[in-house]
């Protein structure tokens, strides 16, 4: 990314202009930071206690047995919002949907194994693995630029 700062004595308020060929997650994150948007926080429940989760610490968010869970290196938490709501909330923070029931944090991905026919194995930083469904393979390849 190229960054340029111009000092102009006639300018009374800072102004940011982004030139890009397409809107990416990185561009969305920059816009959110520059606009002063509130950082997304997640409320997770574990053992009857409510804990505030930093999205950067979340490895993946998934739906199972009619509930939504957030997996972190410290354990799993139950979340109240639906998966599609969390997908919107976490969109500019490096999260990407890999199946109808799962969203992963790309910053917590150790690697992608493309050797499986028609699917991709995702290795996470905690040593666990999950899979991209066939329906989302093209989207993941686009995000990764392959």
N, CA, C and O atoms as a DFTB+ gen file, in Angstrom:
584 C
 N C O
     1  1       0.851      -1.166       0.000
     2  2       0.000       0.000       0.000
     3  2       0.900       1.233       0.000
     4  3       1.905       1.286       0.709
     5  1       0.533       2.188      -0.779
     6  2       1.260       3.441      -0.879
     7  2       0.530       4.500      -0.061
     8  3      -0.686       4.654      -0.179
     9  1       1.276       5.230       0.771
    10  2       0.681       6.266       1.615
    11  2       1.365       7.588       1.317
    12  3       2.591       7.654       1.234
    13  1       0.582       8.627       1.159
    14  2       1.101       9.952       0.857
    15  2       0.411      10.962       1.771
    16  3      -0.810      10.935       1.922
    17  1       1.192      11.850       2.378
    18  2       0.656      12.909       3.230
    19  2       1.083      14.245       2.630
    20  3       2.261      14.457       2.339
    21  1       0.128      15.133       2.451
    22  2       0.399      16.468       1.915
    23  2       0.032      17.507       2.976
    24  3      -1.056      17.458       3.549
    25  1       0.933      18.435       3.232
    26  2       0.689      19.528       4.168
    27  2       0.181      20.721       3.354
    28  3       0.847      21.180       2.427
    29  1      -1.003      21.213       3.713
    30  2      -1.619      22.341       3.011
    31  2      -2.149      23.302       4.072
    32  3      -3.070      22.962       4.815
    33  1      -1.569      24.506       4.145
    34  2      -1.955      25.459       5.184
    35  2      -3.391      25.963       5.024
    36  3      -3.968      26.477       5.983
    37  1      -3.979      25.825       3.830
    38  2      -5.360      26.265       3.631
    39  2      -6.380      25.207       4.074
    40  3      -7.575      25.491       4.155
    41  1      -5.920      24.025       4.352
    42  2      -6.807      22.924       4.771
    43  2      -7.123      23.079       6.262
    44  3      -6.208      23.146       7.082
    45  1      -8.392      23.138       6.611
    46  2      -8.804      23.335       8.002
    47  2      -9.169      22.023       8.700
    48  3      -9.183      21.957       9.930
    49  1      -9.457      21.001       7.933
    50  2      -9.832      19.708       8.494
    51  2      -9.155      18.612       7.676
    52  3      -9.119      18.701       6.449
    53  1      -8.613      17.569       8.334
    54  2      -7.955      16.503       7.576
    55  2      -8.922      15.842       6.583
    56  3     -10.110      15.690       6.865
    57  1      -8.400      15.460       5.439
    58  2      -9.190      14.830       4.393
    59  2      -8.409      13.630       3.868
    60  3      -7.218      13.742       3.576
    61  1      -9.066      12.495       3.749
    62  2      -8.427      11.289       3.227
    63  2      -9.127      10.864       1.943
    64  3     -10.355      10.815       1.874
    65  1      -8.324      10.560       0.929
    66  2      -8.843      10.078      -0.348
    67  2      -8.158       8.746      -0.629
    68  3      -6.934       8.649      -0.546
    69  1      -8.929       7.732      -0.957
    70  2      -8.377       6.414      -1.249
    71  2      -8.566       6.130      -2.731
    72  3      -9.685       6.175      -3.241
    73  1      -7.477       5.840      -3.415
    74  2      -7.520       5.442      -4.820
    75  2      -7.299       3.944      -4.877
    76  3      -6.294       3.444      -4.370
    77  1      -8.219       3.228      -5.485
    78  2      -8.105       1.776      -5.563
    79  2      -8.848       1.257      -6.780
    80  3      -9.761       1.912      -7.283
    81  1      -8.457       0.081      -7.253
    82  2      -9.143      -0.519      -8.403
    83  2     -10.366      -1.313      -7.967
    84  3     -11.243      -1.598      -8.782
    85  1     -10.432      -1.679      -6.665
    86  2     -11.588      -2.401      -6.141
    87  2     -11.616      -2.257      -4.620
    88  3     -10.594      -1.996      -3.986
    89  1     -12.787      -2.431      -4.061
    90  2     -12.944      -2.347      -2.608
    91  2     -12.642      -3.721      -2.014
    92  3     -13.306      -4.710      -2.325
    93  1     -11.639      -3.759      -1.166
    94  2     -11.226      -4.999      -0.517
    95  2     -11.485      -4.895       0.981
    96  3     -11.906      -3.849       1.475
    97  1     -11.231      -5.982       1.696
    98  2     -11.391      -5.963       3.147
    99  2     -10.425      -4.962       3.774
   100  3     -10.756      -4.293       4.753
   101  1      -9.230      -4.867       3.200
   102  2      -8.238      -3.918       3.698
   103  2      -8.745      -2.483       3.557
   104  3      -8.595      -1.677       4.475
   105  1      -9.341      -2.168       2.414
   106  2      -9.895      -0.833       2.192
   107  2     -11.032      -0.568       3.169
   108  3     -11.121       0.519       3.740
   109  1     -11.904      -1.556       3.365
   110  2     -13.005      -1.399       4.327
   111  2     -12.488      -1.156       5.739
   112  3     -13.044      -0.340       6.475
   113  1     -11.423      -1.862       6.121
   114  2     -10.849      -1.691       7.453
   115  2     -10.263      -0.292       7.615
   116  3     -10.395       0.322       8.674
   117  1      -9.618       0.207       6.568
   118  2      -9.046       1.556       6.617
   119  2     -10.151       2.597       6.749
   120  3     -10.043       3.526       7.550
   121  1     -11.198       2.444       5.972
   122  2     -12.323       3.375       6.034
   123  2     -12.937       3.364       7.429
   124  3     -13.257       4.420       7.975
   125  1     -13.101       2.175       8.007
   126  2     -13.684       2.077       9.343
   127  2     -12.797       2.771      10.375
   128  3     -13.302       3.468      11.255
   129  1     -11.485       2.586      10.274
   130  2     -10.570       3.226      11.221
   131  2     -10.568       4.733      11.056
   132  3     -10.582       5.469      12.043
   133  1     -10.551       5.197       9.811
   134  2     -10.521       6.640       9.556
   135  2     -11.825       7.318       9.941
   136  3     -11.825       8.475      10.361
   137  1     -12.929       6.610       9.800
   138  2     -14.224       7.218      10.109
   139  2     -14.505       7.232      11.609
   140  3     -15.509       7.788      12.054
   141  1     -13.624       6.625      12.376
   142  2     -13.802       6.635      13.822
   143  2     -14.872       5.682      14.285
   144  3     -15.406       5.823      15.386
   145  1     -15.191       4.707      13.450
   146  2     -16.203       3.717      13.820
   147  2     -15.791       2.947      15.059
   148  3     -14.605       2.718      15.298
   149  1     -16.755       2.559      15.824
   150  2     -16.479       1.808      17.032
   151  2     -15.941       0.419      16.673
   152  3     -16.475      -0.232      15.776
   153  1     -14.901      -0.038      17.356
   154  2     -14.402      -1.370      17.087
   155  2     -15.451      -2.413      17.483
   156  3     -16.138      -2.273      18.496
   157  1     -15.553      -3.431      16.684
   158  2     -16.533      -4.473      16.965
   159  2     -16.089      -5.269      18.191
   160  3     -14.923      -5.642      18.315
   161  1     -17.009      -5.514      19.064
   162  2     -16.766      -6.370      20.220
   163  2     -17.844      -7.437      20.233
   164  3     -18.971      -7.198      19.797
   165  1     -17.501      -8.596      20.725
   166  2     -18.456      -9.692      20.787
   167  2     -18.728     -10.043      22.241
   168  3     -17.814     -10.060      23.065
   169  1     -19.972     -10.317      22.549
   170  2     -20.349     -10.766      23.882
   171  2     -20.495     -12.280      23.819
   172  3     -21.384     -12.800      23.144
   173  1     -19.615     -12.983      24.528
   174  2     -19.635     -14.437      24.531
   175  2     -19.988     -14.979      25.896
   176  3     -19.590     -14.422      26.919
   177  1     -20.737     -16.069      25.910
   178  2     -21.158     -16.700      27.156
   179  2     -20.416     -18.023      27.330
   180  3     -20.334     -18.836      26.410
   181  1     -19.875     -18.216      28.540
   182  2     -19.229     -19.488      28.868
   183  2     -19.375     -19.728      30.359
   184  3     -19.058     -18.854      31.166
   185  1     -19.846     -20.886      30.721
   186  2     -20.043     -21.262      32.120
   187  2     -20.915     -20.259      32.872
   188  3     -20.650     -19.939      34.031
   189  1     -21.958     -19.766      32.202
   190  2     -22.885     -18.838      32.832
   191  2     -22.376     -17.422      32.990
   192  3     -23.056     -16.582      33.579
   193  1     -21.195     -17.145      32.475
   194  2     -20.598     -15.816      32.576
   195  2     -20.534     -15.170      31.198
   196  3     -20.275     -15.837      30.196
   197  1     -20.772     -13.874      31.163
   198  2     -20.646     -13.096      29.940
   199  2     -19.240     -12.514      29.885
   200  3     -18.778     -11.893      30.843
   201  1     -18.561     -12.717      28.757
   202  2     -17.224     -12.158      28.570
   203  2     -17.208     -11.356      27.278
   204  3     -17.829     -11.741      26.287
   205  1     -16.499     -10.245      27.299
   206  2     -16.332      -9.435      26.098
   207  2     -15.132      -9.992      25.345
   208  3     -14.033     -10.108      25.888
   209  1     -15.366     -10.335      24.082
   210  2     -14.325     -10.933      23.255
   211  2     -13.803      -9.921      22.240
   212  3     -14.575      -9.209      21.598
   213  1     -12.498      -9.873      22.109
   214  2     -11.875      -9.074      21.058
   215  2     -11.932      -9.912      19.777
   216  3     -11.442     -11.041      19.763
   217  1     -12.520      -9.381      18.706
   218  2     -12.612     -10.164      17.466
   219  2     -11.260     -10.642      16.955
   220  3     -11.183     -11.676      16.292
   221  1     -10.196      -9.909      17.253
   222  2      -8.862     -10.329      16.825
   223  2      -8.407     -11.623      17.473
   224  3      -7.524     -12.299      16.946
   225  1      -8.994     -11.982      18.607
   226  2      -8.636     -13.217      19.308
   227  2      -9.484     -14.404      18.869
   228  3      -9.210     -15.540      19.255
   229  1     -10.500     -14.149      18.073
   230  2     -11.410     -15.218      17.635
   231  2     -10.811     -15.932      16.420
   232  3     -10.431     -15.293      15.439
   233  1     -10.734     -17.251      16.497
   234  2     -10.223     -18.058      15.391
   235  2     -11.293     -18.268      14.327
   236  3     -11.060     -18.095      13.130
   237  1     -12.472     -18.645      14.806
   238  2     -13.576     -18.926      13.889
   239  2     -14.895     -18.768      14.618
   240  3     -14.962     -18.861      15.844
   241  1     -15.942     -18.528      13.846
   242  2     -17.300     -18.444      14.366
   243  2     -18.103     -19.459      13.569
   244  3     -18.051     -19.468      12.339
   245  1     -18.841     -20.311      14.260
   246  2     -19.579     -21.350      13.546
   247  2     -20.913     -21.645      14.212
   248  3     -21.122     -21.356      15.390
   249  1     -21.806     -22.227      13.428
   250  2     -23.124     -22.618      13.922
   251  2     -23.175     -24.138      14.025
   252  3     -22.739     -24.855      13.125
   253  1     -23.715     -24.607      15.140
   254  2     -23.884     -26.042      15.354
   255  2     -24.999     -26.251      16.365
   256  3     -25.100     -25.517      17.348
   257  1     -25.826     -27.242      16.125
   258  2     -26.911     -27.599      17.035
   259  2     -27.818     -26.410      17.348
   260  3     -28.299     -26.274      18.473
   261  1     -28.048     -25.558      16.364
   262  2     -28.958     -24.420      16.546
   263  2     -28.386     -23.256      17.322
   264  3     -29.113     -22.317      17.645
   265  1     -27.092     -23.296      17.633
   266  2     -26.435     -22.218      18.357
   267  2     -25.243     -21.714      17.561
   268  3     -24.763     -22.384      16.647
   269  1     -24.763     -20.507      17.923
   270  2     -23.591     -19.926      17.276
   271  2     -22.470     -19.866      18.310
   272  3     -22.679     -19.428      19.442
   273  1     -21.281     -20.312      17.909
   274  2     -20.128     -20.381      18.803
   275  2     -18.961     -19.584      18.233
   276  3     -18.806     -19.465      17.017
   277  1     -18.139     -19.039      19.135
   278  2     -16.882     -18.392      18.759
   279  2     -15.769     -19.210      19.398
   280  3     -15.751     -19.411      20.612
   281  1     -14.840     -19.680      18.569
   282  2     -13.709     -20.451      19.076
   283  2     -12.502     -19.532      19.200
   284  3     -12.118     -18.863      18.241
   285  1     -11.907     -19.504      20.389
   286  2     -10.687     -18.743      20.636
   287  2      -9.638     -19.716      21.161
   288  3      -9.936     -20.888      21.391
   289  1      -8.425     -19.241      21.349
   290  2      -7.388     -20.110      21.908
   291  2      -7.650     -20.391      23.380
   292  3      -7.057     -21.308      23.948
   293  1      -8.536     -19.610      24.008
   294  2      -8.887     -19.805      25.416
   295  2     -10.140     -20.652      25.604
   296  3     -10.556     -20.891      26.738
   297  1     -10.743     -21.105      24.522
   298  2     -11.943     -21.918      24.627
   299  2     -13.047     -21.433      23.709
   300  3     -12.844     -20.547      22.879
   301  1     -14.223     -22.031      23.874
   302  2     -15.362     -21.689      23.033
   303  2     -16.414     -20.931      23.824
   304  3     -16.624     -21.172      25.013
   305  1     -17.068     -20.008      23.128
   306  2     -18.091     -19.160      23.726
   307  2     -19.351     -19.255      22.881
   308  3     -19.283     -19.411      21.662
   309  1     -20.489     -19.162      23.530
   310  2     -21.764     -19.109      22.827
   311  2     -22.085     -17.652      22.548
   312  3     -21.931     -16.796      23.419
   313  1     -22.533     -17.370      21.322
   314  2     -22.879     -16.009      20.926
   315  2     -24.368     -15.920      20.671
   316  3     -24.983     -16.903      20.259
   317  1     -24.957     -14.763      20.908
   318  2     -26.383     -14.578      20.676
   319  2     -26.733     -14.235      19.224
   320  3     -27.703     -14.777      18.693
   321  1     -25.961     -13.337      18.559
   322  2     -26.352     -12.974      17.180
   323  2     -26.285     -14.170      16.238
   324  3     -25.568     -15.138      16.496
   325  1     -27.026     -14.094      15.164
   326  2     -27.008     -15.119      14.120
   327  2     -25.722     -14.991      13.308
   328  3     -25.066     -13.949      13.325
   329  1     -25.373     -16.052      12.603
   330  2     -24.138     -16.079      11.831
   331  2     -24.101     -14.980      10.771
   332  3     -23.064     -14.345      10.582
   333  1     -25.214     -14.748      10.080
   334  2     -25.224     -13.721       9.044
   335  2     -25.030     -12.324       9.637
   336  3     -24.447     -11.456       8.987
   337  1     -25.511     -12.098      10.860
   338  2     -25.312     -10.807      11.532
   339  2     -23.835     -10.630      11.906
   340  3     -23.274      -9.543      11.767
   341  1     -23.223     -11.707      12.378
   342  2     -21.812     -11.650      12.733
   343  2     -20.943     -11.471      11.494
   344  3     -19.911     -10.801      11.546
   345  1     -21.354     -12.065      10.392
   346  2     -20.616     -11.898       9.139
   347  2     -20.566     -10.425       8.755
   348  3     -19.521      -9.938       8.323
   349  1     -21.670      -9.713       8.903
   350  2     -21.713      -8.281       8.599
   351  2     -20.863      -7.488       9.591
   352  3     -20.133      -6.581       9.193
   353  1     -20.951      -7.820      10.864
   354  2     -20.209      -7.118      11.909
   355  2     -18.702      -7.278      11.729
   356  3     -17.942      -6.333      11.944
   357  1     -18.278      -8.468      11.337
   358  2     -16.851      -8.786      11.262
   359  2     -16.256      -8.629       9.862
   360  3     -15.081      -8.932       9.653
   361  1     -17.053      -8.160       8.910
   362  2     -16.637      -8.114       7.502
   363  2     -15.332      -7.356       7.278
   364  3     -14.480      -7.834       6.531
   365  1     -15.150      -6.213       7.887
   366  2     -13.953      -5.418       7.656
   367  2     -12.786      -5.765       8.555
   368  3     -11.781      -5.053       8.557
   369  1     -12.890      -6.832       9.312
   370  2     -11.856      -7.180      10.294
   371  2     -11.052      -8.415       9.904
   372  3     -10.354      -8.988      10.741
   373  1     -11.143      -8.830       8.648
   374  2     -10.365      -9.978       8.192
   375  2     -11.075     -11.309       8.313
   376  3     -10.439     -12.357       8.200
   377  1     -12.372     -11.295       8.540
   378  2     -13.139     -12.530       8.610
   379  2     -13.768     -12.816       7.258
   380  3     -14.187     -11.899       6.553
   381  1     -13.831     -14.085       6.901
   382  2     -14.428     -14.475       5.632
   383  2     -15.243     -15.751       5.845
   384  3     -14.863     -16.635       6.613
   385  1     -16.355     -15.817       5.154
   386  2     -17.239     -16.983       5.260
   387  2     -16.667     -18.117       4.420
   388  3     -16.292     -17.910       3.266
   389  1     -16.598     -19.320       4.999
   390  2     -16.064     -20.463       4.264
   391  2     -17.110     -21.556       4.034
   392  3     -16.872     -22.503       3.284
   393  1     -18.252     -21.421       4.676
   394  2     -19.343     -22.373       4.462
   395  2     -20.627     -21.738       4.982
   396  3     -20.603     -20.643       5.544
   397  1     -21.741     -22.427       4.793
   398  2     -23.010     -21.908       5.297
   399  2     -23.010     -21.791       6.812
   400  3     -23.802     -21.038       7.379
   401  1     -22.125     -22.532       7.470
   402  2     -22.154     -22.550       8.924
   403  2     -20.869     -22.062       9.584
   404  3     -20.684     -22.259      10.785
   405  1     -19.968     -21.423       8.816
   406  2     -18.697     -21.049       9.439
   407  2     -18.051     -19.814       8.799
   408  3     -18.093     -19.613       7.585
   409  1     -17.453     -18.999       9.677
   410  2     -16.678     -17.820       9.292
   411  2     -15.319     -17.965       9.981
   412  3     -15.263     -18.323      11.158
   413  1     -14.219     -17.692       9.261
   414  2     -12.894     -17.787       9.878
   415  2     -12.190     -16.436       9.854
   416  3     -12.453     -15.590       9.000
   417  1     -11.298     -16.263      10.804
   418  2     -10.458     -15.082      10.897
   419  2      -9.202     -15.345      10.077
   420  3      -8.381     -16.173      10.472
   421  1      -9.030     -14.663       8.948
   422  2      -7.881     -14.894       8.080
   423  2      -6.557     -14.586       8.775
   424  3      -5.517     -15.119       8.387
   425  1      -6.587     -13.741       9.788
   426  2      -5.370     -13.410      10.523
   427  2      -4.927     -14.559      11.427
   428  3      -3.795     -14.576      11.910
   429  1      -5.815     -15.506      11.650
   430  2      -5.505     -16.663      12.492
   431  2      -5.328     -17.947      11.678
   432  3      -5.256     -19.038      12.244
   433  1      -5.259     -17.816      10.363
   434  2      -5.083     -18.987       9.496
   435  2      -3.592     -19.237       9.313
   436  3      -2.841     -18.337       8.937
   437  1      -3.175     -20.463       9.581
   438  2      -1.778     -20.844       9.403
   439  2      -1.497     -21.190       7.948
   440  3      -0.420     -20.891       7.432
   441  1      -2.477     -21.831       7.277
   442  2      -2.270     -22.201       5.889
   443  2      -3.501     -22.821       5.260
   444  3      -4.453     -23.197       5.944
   445  1      -3.457     -22.918       3.931
   446  2      -4.534     -23.517       3.146
   447  2      -3.966     -24.702       2.386
   448  3      -2.957     -24.572       1.693
   449  1      -4.604     -25.850       2.511
   450  2      -4.192     -27.040       1.771
   451  2      -5.139     -27.207       0.590
   452  3      -6.312     -27.537       0.762
   453  1      -4.617     -26.977      -0.604
   454  2      -5.424     -27.035      -1.817
   455  2      -5.396     -28.404      -2.478
   456  3      -5.940     -28.566      -3.570
   457  1      -4.771     -29.400      -1.840
   458  2      -4.614     -30.704      -2.475
   459  2      -5.892     -31.535      -2.502
   460  3      -5.977     -32.502      -3.260
   461  1      -6.883     -31.180      -1.694
   462  2      -8.141     -31.920      -1.700
   463  2      -8.939     -31.565      -2.944
   464  3      -8.984     -30.400      -3.342
   465  1      -9.560     -32.545      -3.552
   466  2     -10.335     -32.315      -4.777
   467  2     -11.639     -31.586      -4.445
   468  3     -12.490     -32.115      -3.730
   469  1     -11.786     -30.374      -4.968
   470  2     -13.037     -29.633      -4.821
   471  2     -13.222     -28.902      -3.522
   472  3     -14.242     -28.238      -3.340
   473  1     -12.278     -28.994      -2.609
   474  2     -12.412     -28.287      -1.333
   475  2     -11.043     -27.814      -0.866
   476  3     -10.025     -28.194      -1.444
   477  1     -11.010     -27.000       0.160
   478  2      -9.762     -26.470       0.712
   479  2      -9.761     -26.736       2.213
   480  3     -10.749     -26.473       2.899
   481  1      -8.644     -27.258       2.717
   482  2      -8.484     -27.468       4.154
   483  2      -7.803     -26.235       4.733
   484  3      -6.767     -25.796       4.233
   485  1      -8.391     -25.681       5.788
   486  2      -7.866     -24.476       6.430
   487  2      -7.261     -24.876       7.773
   488  3      -7.959     -25.408       8.636
   489  1      -5.950     -24.619       7.953
   490  2      -5.276     -24.883       9.219
   491  2      -5.226     -23.594      10.020
   492  3      -4.750     -22.566       9.538
   493  1      -5.722     -23.662      11.247
   494  2      -5.775     -22.481      12.108
   495  2      -4.586     -22.450      13.062
   496  3      -3.915     -23.462      13.263
   497  1      -4.334     -21.292      13.645
   498  2      -3.157     -21.088      14.488
   499  2      -3.140     -21.952      15.749
   500  3      -2.074     -22.166      16.326
   501  1      -4.288     -22.448      16.185
   502  2      -4.328     -23.308      17.369
   503  2      -4.116     -24.777      17.031
   504  3      -4.169     -25.631      17.916
   505  1      -3.876     -25.080      15.754
   506  2      -3.636     -26.457      15.335
   507  2      -4.870     -27.164      14.811
   508  3      -4.762     -28.266      14.274
   509  1      -6.037     -26.561      14.953
   510  2      -7.255     -27.181      14.447
   511  2      -7.373     -26.959      12.940
   512  3      -6.684     -26.115      12.368
   513  1      -8.246     -27.721      12.318
   514  2      -8.458     -27.606      10.873
   515  2      -9.951     -27.592      10.586
   516  3     -10.748     -28.179      11.318
   517  1     -10.307     -26.922       9.523
   518  2     -11.679     -26.867       9.063
   519  2     -11.641     -26.848       7.543
   520  3     -10.565     -26.767       6.951
   521  1     -12.794     -26.922       6.911
   522  2     -12.828     -27.031       5.457
   523  2     -13.721     -25.978       4.830
   524  3     -14.765     -25.613       5.371
   525  1     -13.283     -25.499       3.670
   526  2     -14.080     -24.579       2.864
   527  2     -15.040     -25.440       2.050
   528  3     -14.613     -26.385       1.385
   529  1     -16.327     -25.123       2.097
   530  2     -17.278     -25.902       1.305
   531  2     -17.111     -25.570      -0.170
   532  3     -16.605     -24.503      -0.516
   533  1     -17.528     -26.468      -1.027
   534  2     -17.367     -26.271      -2.473
   535  2     -17.997     -24.977      -2.953
   536  3     -17.482     -24.323      -3.860
   537  1     -19.100     -24.618      -2.349
   538  2     -19.809     -23.399      -2.737
   539  2     -18.976     -22.136      -2.511
   540  3     -19.158     -21.148      -3.223
   541  1     -18.060     -22.151      -1.530
   542  2     -17.281     -20.972      -1.172
   543  2     -15.838     -21.028      -1.666
   544  3     -15.078     -20.095      -1.408
   545  1     -15.434     -22.083      -2.363
   546  2     -14.057     -22.214      -2.839
   547  2     -13.674     -21.055      -3.754
   548  3     -12.598     -20.479      -3.593
   549  1     -14.530     -20.702      -4.709
   550  2     -14.222     -19.610      -5.643
   551  2     -14.048     -18.291      -4.899
   552  3     -13.167     -17.500      -5.235
   553  1     -14.886     -18.050      -3.889
   554  2     -14.792     -16.812      -3.114
   555  2     -13.469     -16.748      -2.346
   556  3     -12.823     -15.700      -2.311
   557  1     -13.071     -17.843      -1.741
   558  2     -11.830     -17.892      -0.987
   559  2     -10.633     -17.682      -1.921
   560  3      -9.701     -16.951      -1.584
   561  1     -10.660     -18.318      -3.081
   562  2      -9.579     -18.130      -4.045
   563  2      -9.494     -16.676      -4.479
   564  3      -8.399     -16.155      -4.691
   565  1     -10.626     -16.022      -4.612
   566  2     -10.647     -14.605      -4.991
   567  2     -10.049     -13.758      -3.882
   568  3      -9.253     -12.858      -4.149
   569  1     -10.422     -14.036      -2.648
   570  2      -9.886     -13.296      -1.500
   571  2      -8.385     -13.475      -1.388
   572  3      -7.663     -12.535      -1.056
   573  1      -7.910     -14.698      -1.668
   574  2      -6.480     -15.000      -1.573
   575  2      -5.696     -14.573      -2.811
   576  3      -4.465     -14.551      -2.796
   577  1      -6.406     -14.236      -3.873
   578  2      -5.746     -13.814      -5.100
   579  2      -5.138     -14.964      -5.883
   580  3      -4.117     -14.794      -6.550
   581  1      -5.766     -16.145      -5.805
   582  2      -5.253     -17.297      -6.571
   583  2      -6.274     -17.777      -7.570
   584  3      -6.020     -18.734      -8.302
